[in-house]
């Protein structure tokens, strides 16, 4: 996990990276591990169903799909080739969701409901996202799966999930945004792999 800031007078922009692997969940769920190709396939299927990722975030209490705002200047244009599908050389359409987070305030004495919009666009190995989180906070992110080769003799191959994000927000809330992102998404990644292996057991 890493962050790096670049600041202006009232706003700051920083990057965030979190990487997780299938190894820990695989150990806790299976004495005979599935091949990495099967794990990758299940993980990609879960990523492409956006409600899976949304509801795994511990801060989220409700969400529903909405019509994307095609006029939004935050979304990369259709000709953006940052995440092309190699088989079709095209990008899937953006899908939009209205999401509500519930955050404890005043040492837990009050719960604040924070509504915001999030956009998702699937690609061949994950998805891109844009989150309009309110209070001037905007997050451009990508979630990417890749195969993790064995690094030592006898070590099993695995699957890695890499989350990368660029966050722009007012300087006065940067510390809070960074802390909430790190803590909630650490939980989200853990829950994601638990769900991948839960799907394996149900199959």
N, C-alpha and C positions, 0 to 999 in steps of 0.2 A: 504494500500500500504506500502510495507516495503522493505528495502534493507540492506544487510550486507556484508561488504567487507572482503576479505582475499588476501594479497598482496605478490608478489615476487619482484625480482629486477627490471624487465622491464615490467612485465605484472601484472594485477590485476584481480581477479575474485570476482564478487559480485552476490548476488541473488536478485531477484525482484519478488514481488507478488502484483497482483492487483485483487480485488474482486468487482464484480458488481452484481446487482440483477434486476429482472424484475419489481420491484415495481413501480419505477418512470415512466417508459414508459407505464406501465399498467394504471396508473392513468390518464395520458395525452391522452391515446388513446381509453379508453373503460369505459363506465359507468356500464357495466355488465361484469366483468372480466371473462375470460376463465378459466377453471380448470387448475391447475398447470401441469397436465399430457399433455394437449394440447400445452401449452406454451413450455414445455420441448421438446416435439416432434418437434415443429417448430424450436426451437433454435438448436437442435442437427442436423437437416437437413441442416440448414444454415452453421453450423460449418464444416460439412462433405463436403460441396461444397467450396473448398478452395478459389476460386476467391472471394467469399463473404467477407472473412476476409481480403484478400489482398487488395481489392479495398476500404474497409472501413478505411484503414490507410490513414490519410490526407497527408502523405508524398509521397505516391505511385502515380506515373503518368502513368506507363505502366507495363504490365506483360504478360507472355505467358508460356505455359507448355514446358518443355524440358525433355530429357531422363535423368533419375537419373544416377549418377555416382556410380555404384555398388562397385567400388574400394575405395570409400571415407572412410577414417578412422574416420570421424566425426560421421557417422551414426552407431547407435547401430546395432549389428548383428541380423539376423532373429530369433535367439534363445532368444533374449532379452525378458523377461517376465514382464517388468515394466508396460505395459498397455495391458494385455491380454483381448480378447473378451471372456466373461464367457460362451457364448453359443457354441463357436467353439474352444476355447483354442488356438487360433491362432491370428496372427497380420496381418493387411492389408499391402500391399506393400507400400514402400515409393513412393511418387510422387514429382516431382521436377518442379520448376518454376524459370524463369529468371525475375527478378523484377528490376525496376528503380525507385529510389526515386529522388525527386527534392527538394533541400534544399537551402534557401536563404542565401547568404554570403555577407559580407561587408555591413551590415545594409540594406540588400535587394537590393543592387545595382547589384548583380550578382547571378544567379541561377545555382547551380552545380547539374549535373545529376550523381547519384551514382548507378551504376549497381551492382547487387549481386544475389546470388542463395539462394533459400529457399526450404527445404524439409518438406513434411507433411506426417504423417501416422495416419490414423483414428483408433480409438478404440471405445469401446462401449459407452463411455460417453464424447467423444470429440476427441482430436487428440494430437499427439506429433509433435514437429517441431525442425528443426535444420536450423539456418540461418548463412550463410557465408557472412557477411556484408562487407567484404573488410577492408583494413587497419589493419588486424590482429584481427578483431572483430568476435567472434563466439558466437551464442546464442542458447542454448539448452532449449526448452520450452515445456510446456504442457498447454492445455486449457481443463478444466474439468467442466461439468455441474453436479449439484446435486440439490436435492429438499431442499427447505428452509422451515422448519416447522414454524407454527405460534408460536410466543414466548409469546403472551399475549392473553387473552380471547377476542374473536371477531376479532382478527387480521387475515388477509388472509395469506394462504400459498403462497409460491412463488418459483422461480427458481433462482439459484445462478450460476454465471460463475466465475471460479477461474483461473487466469492466473499465472503460476509460471515459472520463467526463471532463468537460470544460465548463466551469461555473463562473457566471458574472453576477455580482450582487453588490449592494451598498456596503461600503467599508465597515459601517457600524454593526452589521449583522454577520460579517464574514466568519467570525469565530464560531458563532452559533450554527450557521449553515454547515460549516466544515465538520463540526462535532456531531451533528445529527446525521449527516450523510455517512460518516465513517461508522458510527455505532449501529444505525439501522441497516445499512447495507452489509455489514458483517453478518448480522443475523439473517438477512435475506439470502446471502450466498449459502450459508449453512442449511437453511430450510430448502433451498433449491435442490441441493444434492440429496437431501433426505427424501424429497418428493421424487427425484429421478429413480432412486432405488426402491421407493414405495411403489412406483409404477411397475418396476421390474417384478416385484413380488406378486402384484395383482395380475400380471400377464400370464 
